[in-house]
Amino acid sequence: MPELTIPEDGMSITRDTILKPGVYYLPNGLRITADQVTLDGNGALIIGDSGGGRGVSVNQCSGVTIRNLRAERFYHGIWVNAGANIRVEKCQITRTHELAGPDVFLDVWLDRSQAYGGGIFFSGVIDSFIIGNDVQHQQNGILLYGCNRIEVTHNNASYSSGYGLLLYESSDNTIEDNTADFCCRIYHYQADGERYHNGADAAGLVIMCNSSRNIVRHNRLRSSGDGVFLGGFHKDQIKVPCNDNLFERNDGSNSPNIAFEATFSQRNIFRNNRADNCNYGFWLGYSSYTQVEGNRICGNRIAGIAIEQGHHNTISGNTIEHNGAGAQVWAGARPAFAEWFPECVESYETALIGNTFRRNQIAAHVWSERVEPASGVPLARCHHVTLRDNTIMDNRIGVLIERARECVVQHNRIAGNVEAGVKLVGARDVLVEGNTMDAPA
């Protein structure tokens, strides 16, 4: 029989240790202070002091494994700083520090020095693993700051009031087969009466501030404030794009806001995901060279895909049904970001190819929103949008192009649309040819 250890408050662990099962009040937690150490909690529960301190801390060590531990009521359950080859597996952490009440809208731009509480916190960690942990029922499940090459797999971070999982300045990580459902909060505020915001920037997965080349695959991110919230422009007006991320076979459905949001970033790929029954399936404002391919996008209240001020984006092979609008592409009315993103002053070079649009209010809506008050002439144009080889059937309007120029509607099957197959309003130089239609455009 291996020797079992009764943990003591603030204990320093320098060798492999197996805890004796039991419940221990350890407000100062445990510290691992040597390399190549395994701490096996053996089902023991350590309890902190009302959401303060750290359950287990590891600082500047490598080769550390923490498994089979239960922890609650700390600020961070497991806290690791500047480590390598760390493994955290099969732990259960809950009831860590949480903001009180519904009167705080979350700040997704807080850096590691101001990080919210959470189950597992990694800062400056590389080549490590977070596998099979239960981090439900707290504000945040798993937080990665400045981490590279971390495998985060088979964890459950559901019922968080903030973030199920967060990547901040973290690249080249794999986030696979996790569950972070019902990560949401209700923000209450006063503005001409009682107001509420369902979500308040809570999300199943948050990716911020130069987090790039991550693989996000086969995760369940349902019924959260957003399924995925990716942002590449700092509130202090700094460009911090999150580029070249792959999102594949994830489910971000049933959000009160957006299933997949990716803004101010480039070359992200969304493939074979599910984005149903939200306000928006995809919101891709100020994004470029994005690929949205093979996704199911159904039942969204406002739009399946929305791209404001984007360019060189491709939407292909998606099933887009029963949305307010299937796809929206436009140049908007707010020039606030023109100084930092001059390439996005207009919206252009978007291709919608080989999609199936059925029973949307408007299948594809392309327009220029901002107009000069005296003349009504758009100041920021949407142009060079191509719709080719799509099936556009049984919508109220198939294709609506307003105040846009040099667009192409070509070789689509357009049938059974109630009001119009193709409708042009104030548009110019639009090529409509080679479509199979049940009535003239």
C-alpha positions as CSV (number, residue, x, y, z in Angstrom):
1,M,0.0,0.0,0.0
2,P,1.4,3.4,-0.9
3,E,1.7,5.9,2.0
4,L,-1.3,8.3,2.2
5,T,-0.7,11.9,3.3
6,I,-3.0,14.0,5.4
7,P,-2.6,17.5,3.9
8,E,-1.8,20.5,6.0
9,D,-2.7,24.1,5.3
10,G,0.0,25.8,3.1
11,M,1.9,22.6,2.8
12,S,4.8,22.5,0.3
13,I,4.9,19.3,-1.8
14,T,8.3,18.3,-3.2
15,R,7.7,14.6,-4.0
16,D,5.0,12.3,-5.3
17,T,2.1,12.5,-2.9
18,I,-1.2,10.6,-2.5
19,L,-3.7,12.3,-0.2
20,K,-5.8,10.4,2.3
21,P,-9.5,10.6,1.3
22,G,-11.3,13.1,3.4
23,V,-12.5,16.7,3.7
24,Y,-9.8,19.3,4.6
25,Y,-10.2,23.0,5.3
26,L,-7.0,24.5,3.8
27,P,-7.5,28.3,3.3
28,N,-3.9,28.7,2.2
29,G,-4.1,25.6,-0.1
30,L,-1.2,23.4,-1.2
31,R,2.0,24.3,-3.0
32,I,3.9,22.1,-5.4
33,T,7.5,23.5,-5.4
34,A,9.6,20.9,-7.3
35,D,9.8,19.5,-10.8
36,Q,8.5,16.0,-11.8
37,V,6.0,15.7,-8.9
38,T,2.6,14.0,-9.0
39,L,-0.1,15.0,-6.6
40,D,-2.9,12.4,-6.5
41,G,-5.9,13.8,-4.6
42,N,-7.3,10.3,-4.3
43,G,-10.8,11.9,-4.1
44,A,-9.9,14.2,-1.2
45,L,-11.8,17.5,-1.0
46,I,-9.9,20.7,0.0
47,I,-11.9,23.7,0.9
48,G,-10.9,27.3,0.9
49,D,-12.1,30.4,2.6
50,S,-15.1,31.9,0.8
51,G,-13.5,32.3,-2.6
52,G,-10.0,33.5,-1.7
53,G,-6.5,32.1,-2.3
54,R,-5.5,29.1,-4.4
55,G,-6.3,25.5,-3.9
56,V,-3.1,24.1,-5.5
57,S,-0.4,26.5,-6.8
58,V,2.5,25.5,-9.1
59,N,5.0,28.2,-9.8
60,Q,7.9,27.8,-12.3
61,C,7.9,24.0,-12.3
62,S,7.9,21.4,-15.0
63,G,6.7,17.8,-15.2
64,V,3.9,18.3,-12.6
65,T,0.8,16.2,-12.6
66,I,-2.3,16.9,-10.5
67,R,-5.1,14.3,-10.6
68,N,-8.2,13.1,-8.8
69,L,-8.4,16.1,-6.6
70,R,-11.6,18.0,-5.5
71,A,-11.5,21.6,-4.5
72,E,-13.9,24.4,-3.8
73,R,-14.3,28.0,-2.5
74,F,-10.9,29.3,-3.6
75,Y,-10.2,32.2,-6.0
76,H,-8.5,29.8,-8.4
77,G,-8.8,26.0,-7.7
78,I,-5.6,25.1,-9.5
79,W,-3.2,27.9,-10.3
80,V,-0.1,27.3,-12.5
81,N,2.4,29.9,-13.5
82,A,5.3,29.7,-16.0
83,G,5.4,25.9,-16.2
84,A,5.9,23.2,-18.9
85,N,4.7,19.6,-19.2
86,I,1.9,20.1,-16.7
87,R,-1.0,17.7,-16.5
88,V,-4.3,18.4,-14.7
89,E,-6.6,15.5,-15.1
90,K,-9.8,14.1,-13.5
91,C,-10.1,16.9,-11.0
92,Q,-13.4,18.4,-9.8
93,I,-13.3,22.1,-8.9
94,T,-16.3,24.3,-8.2
95,R,-17.6,27.3,-6.3
96,T,-14.5,29.4,-6.9
97,H,-14.7,33.2,-6.7
98,E,-17.7,34.7,-8.5
99,L,-18.8,38.3,-8.9
100,A,-21.7,39.0,-6.7
101,G,-25.1,39.9,-8.2
102,P,-26.2,40.6,-11.8
103,D,-24.9,44.2,-12.0
104,V,-21.6,43.6,-13.6
105,F,-21.2,43.4,-17.4
106,L,-18.1,41.2,-17.9
107,D,-14.8,42.7,-19.1
108,V,-13.3,40.3,-21.6
109,W,-10.2,42.4,-21.8
110,L,-8.9,41.9,-18.3
111,D,-5.3,40.6,-18.5
112,R,-3.9,37.9,-16.3
113,S,-3.0,40.3,-13.4
114,Q,-6.7,41.1,-13.1
115,A,-8.2,37.7,-14.0
116,Y,-11.5,36.7,-12.7
117,G,-11.7,33.6,-10.5
118,G,-12.0,30.2,-11.9
119,G,-11.5,26.5,-11.7
120,I,-8.2,26.0,-13.5
121,F,-5.9,29.0,-14.2
122,F,-2.8,28.7,-16.4
123,S,-0.4,31.6,-17.1
124,G,2.7,31.3,-19.3
125,V,2.4,27.5,-19.5
126,I,3.5,25.5,-22.5
127,D,3.3,21.9,-23.8
128,S,0.7,20.8,-21.2
129,F,-2.6,19.0,-20.8
130,I,-6.0,19.7,-19.1
131,I,-8.0,16.5,-19.5
132,G,-11.2,15.2,-18.1
133,N,-11.9,17.7,-15.4
134,D,-15.3,18.8,-14.0
135,V,-15.2,22.6,-13.5
136,Q,-19.0,23.3,-13.5
137,H,-21.0,25.7,-11.4
138,Q,-18.8,28.8,-10.9
139,Q,-18.0,32.0,-12.8
140,N,-15.2,30.6,-15.0
141,G,-14.1,27.0,-15.8
142,I,-10.7,27.0,-17.5
143,L,-8.6,30.2,-18.1
144,L,-5.5,30.3,-20.3
145,Y,-3.3,33.4,-20.4
146,G,-0.2,33.5,-22.5
147,C,-0.3,29.7,-23.0
148,N,1.0,27.7,-26.0
149,R,0.5,24.1,-27.1
150,I,-2.0,23.2,-24.4
151,E,-4.4,20.3,-25.0
152,V,-7.7,21.0,-23.3
153,T,-9.9,17.9,-23.9
154,H,-12.9,16.1,-22.4
155,N,-13.6,18.8,-19.7
156,N,-17.0,19.9,-18.5
157,A,-17.3,23.7,-17.8
158,S,-21.0,24.1,-18.0
159,Y,-23.2,26.4,-15.9
160,S,-20.6,29.1,-15.6
161,S,-21.8,32.6,-15.1
162,G,-18.8,33.9,-17.1
163,Y,-16.6,31.8,-19.4
164,G,-16.6,28.1,-19.8
165,L,-13.1,28.4,-21.4
166,L,-11.0,31.4,-22.0
167,L,-7.9,31.9,-24.3
168,Y,-6.1,35.2,-23.9
169,E,-2.8,35.8,-25.7
170,S,-2.8,32.0,-26.2
171,S,-1.9,30.3,-29.5
172,D,-1.3,26.8,-31.0
173,N,-3.7,25.2,-28.5
174,T,-6.1,22.3,-29.1
175,I,-9.6,22.7,-27.5
176,E,-11.4,19.5,-28.3
177,D,-14.4,17.5,-27.1
178,N,-15.3,19.8,-24.2
179,T,-18.7,20.8,-22.9
180,A,-19.5,24.3,-21.8
181,D,-23.3,24.7,-22.0
182,F,-25.4,27.3,-20.2
183,C,-22.5,29.7,-19.6
184,C,-24.6,32.9,-19.3
185,R,-25.6,35.7,-17.0
186,I,-28.3,38.3,-16.8
187,Y,-27.0,41.9,-16.5
188,H,-29.4,44.3,-14.9
189,Y,-29.2,48.0,-15.5
190,Q,-31.2,51.3,-15.5
191,A,-31.6,53.1,-18.8
192,D,-35.0,54.7,-19.2
193,G,-36.4,52.1,-16.9
194,E,-35.6,48.5,-16.0
195,R,-33.3,46.9,-18.6
196,Y,-31.7,43.5,-18.8
197,H,-29.0,42.0,-21.1
198,N,-29.1,38.3,-21.4
199,G,-25.5,37.3,-21.8
200,A,-23.3,40.2,-20.7
201,D,-20.3,38.8,-22.6
202,A,-20.5,35.4,-21.0
203,A,-19.7,32.6,-23.4
204,G,-18.9,29.0,-23.7
205,L,-15.5,29.8,-25.2
206,V,-13.8,33.2,-25.3
207,I,-10.8,33.9,-27.5
208,M,-9.1,37.3,-27.2
209,C,-6.0,39.4,-27.8
210,N,-3.6,37.7,-30.2
211,S,-4.8,34.2,-29.7
212,S,-4.1,32.5,-33.0
213,R,-3.7,29.1,-34.7
214,N,-5.8,27.3,-32.2
215,I,-7.8,24.2,-33.1
216,V,-11.3,24.2,-31.7
217,R,-13.0,20.9,-32.5
218,H,-16.1,19.0,-31.5
219,N,-17.1,21.1,-28.5
220,R,-20.6,21.7,-27.1
221,L,-21.0,25.4,-26.4
222,R,-24.8,25.6,-26.3
223,S,-27.2,27.9,-24.6
224,S,-24.5,30.3,-23.5
225,G,-24.3,34.1,-23.8
226,D,-22.4,33.5,-27.0
227,G,-21.2,30.0,-28.1
228,V,-17.8,31.4,-29.2
229,F,-16.8,35.0,-28.6
230,L,-13.6,35.9,-30.5
231,G,-12.4,39.5,-30.5
232,G,-9.4,41.2,-32.1
233,F,-9.7,44.8,-31.2
234,H,-8.9,46.0,-27.7
235,K,-11.1,48.4,-25.8
236,D,-8.1,50.7,-25.6
237,Q,-8.0,50.9,-29.4
238,I,-5.2,48.4,-30.0
239,K,-5.3,45.9,-32.8
240,V,-4.8,42.4,-31.4
241,P,-6.3,40.1,-34.0
242,C,-7.0,36.4,-33.4
243,N,-6.0,34.8,-36.7
244,D,-5.8,31.4,-38.4
245,N,-8.0,29.6,-35.9
246,L,-9.9,26.5,-37.0
247,F,-13.5,25.8,-35.6
248,E,-14.7,22.4,-36.7
249,R,-17.8,20.4,-35.7
250,N,-18.7,22.5,-32.7
251,D,-22.3,23.3,-31.6
252,G,-22.9,26.9,-30.5
253,S,-26.7,26.7,-30.8
254,N,-29.4,28.3,-28.6
255,S,-27.5,31.4,-27.6
256,P,-29.6,34.5,-26.8
257,N,-27.0,36.4,-28.9
258,I,-24.5,34.7,-31.3
259,A,-23.4,31.1,-31.8
260,F,-20.0,32.1,-33.3
261,E,-18.7,35.7,-33.2
262,A,-15.3,36.5,-34.7
263,T,-14.5,40.2,-35.2
264,F,-11.5,42.2,-36.4
265,S,-9.5,39.1,-37.3
266,Q,-8.3,37.2,-40.4
267,R,-8.2,33.8,-41.9
268,N,-10.4,32.0,-39.4
269,I,-12.1,28.8,-40.7
270,F,-15.6,27.7,-39.5
271,R,-16.3,24.2,-40.9
272,N,-19.1,21.8,-40.2
273,N,-20.4,23.6,-37.1
274,R,-23.9,23.9,-35.9
275,A,-25.3,27.4,-35.3
276,D,-29.1,27.2,-34.7
277,N,-31.7,29.2,-32.8
278,C,-29.7,32.3,-31.8
279,N,-30.1,35.9,-32.7
280,Y,-27.2,35.4,-35.2
281,G,-25.6,32.2,-36.2
282,F,-22.3,33.9,-37.2
283,W,-21.3,37.5,-36.6
284,L,-18.1,38.3,-38.5
285,G,-17.8,42.1,-38.4
286,Y,-14.6,43.6,-39.7
287,S,-13.2,40.1,-40.5
288,S,-11.4,39.2,-43.6
289,Y,-10.3,36.0,-45.5
290,T,-12.7,34.0,-43.3
291,Q,-14.1,30.7,-44.6
292,V,-17.6,29.6,-43.4
293,E,-18.1,26.2,-45.0
294,G,-20.4,23.2,-44.5
295,N,-22.2,24.6,-41.4
296,R,-25.8,24.1,-40.4
297,I,-27.3,27.5,-39.7
298,C,-31.0,27.3,-38.9
299,G,-33.7,29.2,-37.0
300,N,-31.7,32.3,-36.1
301,R,-34.0,35.3,-35.3
302,I,-32.1,38.1,-37.1
303,A,-29.6,36.4,-39.4
304,G,-27.7,33.2,-40.1
305,I,-24.5,35.0,-41.2
306,A,-23.8,38.7,-40.7
307,I,-20.7,40.4,-42.1
308,E,-20.4,44.1,-41.5
309,Q,-17.4,45.9,-43.1
310,G,-15.7,42.6,-44.1
311,H,-13.7,41.7,-47.2
312,H,-12.4,38.6,-49.0
313,N,-14.7,36.2,-47.1
314,T,-16.1,33.0,-48.5
315,I,-19.4,31.4,-47.5
316,S,-19.7,28.0,-49.1
317,G,-21.7,24.7,-48.8
318,N,-23.8,25.7,-45.8
319,T,-27.4,24.8,-45.0
320,I,-29.1,28.1,-44.2
321,E,-32.7,27.7,-43.3
322,H,-35.6,29.4,-41.4
323,N,-33.6,32.5,-40.4
324,G,-34.7,36.1,-40.4
325,A,-32.0,36.7,-43.1
326,G,-29.9,33.9,-44.4
327,A,-26.8,35.9,-45.0
328,Q,-26.3,39.7,-44.6
329,V,-23.3,41.5,-46.2
330,W,-23.2,45.3,-45.8
331,A,-21.2,48.5,-45.3
332,G,-22.5,50.1,-42.1
333,A,-23.4,53.4,-40.7
334,R,-20.6,53.7,-38.1
335,P,-17.2,54.9,-39.3
336,A,-15.7,54.6,-35.7
337,F,-13.1,52.1,-36.7
338,A,-12.0,53.7,-40.0
339,E,-8.8,55.1,-38.6
340,W,-7.6,51.7,-37.4
341,F,-9.1,49.6,-40.2
342,P,-9.0,51.7,-43.4
343,E,-9.2,48.4,-45.5
344,C,-12.7,47.9,-43.9
345,V,-14.2,51.3,-44.7
346,E,-16.1,49.4,-47.4
347,S,-17.4,45.9,-47.5
348,Y,-16.3,43.9,-50.6
349,E,-15.1,40.7,-52.2
350,T,-17.5,38.3,-50.5
351,A,-18.4,35.0,-52.2
352,L,-21.5,33.0,-51.4
353,I,-21.0,29.7,-53.3
354,G,-22.9,26.4,-53.3
355,N,-25.1,27.2,-50.2
356,T,-28.7,26.0,-49.7
357,F,-31.0,28.9,-48.6
358,R,-34.5,27.8,-47.7
359,R,-37.5,29.5,-46.0
360,N,-35.6,32.6,-44.8
361,Q,-37.3,36.0,-44.8
362,I,-34.4,37.1,-47.1
363,A,-32.0,34.5,-48.3
364,A,-29.1,36.8,-49.2
365,H,-29.2,40.6,-48.4
366,V,-26.4,42.8,-49.7
367,W,-26.6,46.5,-49.0
368,S,-24.9,49.8,-48.3
369,E,-26.4,51.4,-45.2
370,R,-24.8,54.8,-44.8
371,V,-26.1,57.6,-47.0
372,E,-25.3,61.3,-47.3
373,P,-28.3,63.1,-45.9
374,A,-28.8,65.6,-48.6
375,S,-28.4,63.4,-51.6
376,G,-29.1,59.9,-50.3
377,V,-25.9,58.6,-51.9
378,P,-24.1,55.9,-49.9
379,L,-20.8,57.1,-48.4
380,A,-19.5,53.6,-47.8
381,R,-20.2,51.1,-50.5
382,C,-20.8,47.4,-50.4
383,H,-19.4,46.0,-53.7
384,H,-18.1,42.9,-55.5
385,V,-20.3,40.4,-53.8
386,T,-20.8,37.1,-55.7
387,L,-23.6,34.6,-55.4
388,R,-22.9,31.5,-57.5
389,D,-24.2,27.9,-57.6
390,N,-26.6,28.4,-54.6
391,T,-30.0,26.8,-54.1
392,I,-32.3,29.7,-53.1
393,M,-35.8,28.3,-52.6
394,D,-39.0,29.1,-50.7
395,N,-37.8,32.3,-49.1
396,R,-39.8,35.5,-48.9
397,I,-37.1,37.2,-51.0
398,G,-34.3,35.3,-52.6
399,V,-31.6,37.9,-53.3
400,L,-32.0,41.5,-52.3
401,I,-29.2,44.0,-53.3
402,E,-29.6,47.6,-52.2
403,R,-27.3,50.5,-53.0
404,A,-24.4,48.1,-53.9
405,R,-22.4,47.9,-57.0
406,E,-20.6,45.4,-59.2
407,C,-22.1,42.3,-57.8
408,V,-22.7,38.9,-59.5
409,V,-25.8,36.6,-59.2
410,Q,-24.9,33.7,-61.5
411,H,-25.8,30.0,-62.0
412,N,-28.1,29.8,-59.0
413,R,-31.2,27.8,-58.7
414,I,-33.8,30.3,-57.6
415,A,-37.4,29.0,-57.1
416,G,-40.5,29.4,-55.1
417,N,-39.6,32.7,-53.4
418,V,-42.7,34.6,-52.5
419,E,-42.0,38.2,-53.2
420,A,-39.0,38.1,-55.6
421,G,-36.3,35.8,-56.7
422,V,-33.8,38.7,-57.3
423,K,-34.6,42.2,-56.2
424,L,-32.4,45.2,-57.0
425,V,-32.9,48.6,-55.3
426,G,-30.6,51.4,-56.2
427,A,-27.9,49.0,-57.3
428,R,-25.7,49.4,-60.3
429,D,-23.5,47.1,-62.5
430,V,-25.1,44.0,-61.1
431,L,-24.7,40.9,-63.4
432,V,-27.7,38.5,-63.2
433,E,-27.2,35.6,-65.6
434,G,-27.4,31.9,-66.0
435,N,-29.8,31.3,-63.1
436,T,-32.6,28.8,-63.1
437,M,-35.6,30.7,-62.0
438,D,-39.3,30.0,-61.7
439,A,-40.2,33.6,-62.6
440,P,-38.3,36.6,-64.1
441,A,-36.0,38.5,-61.7
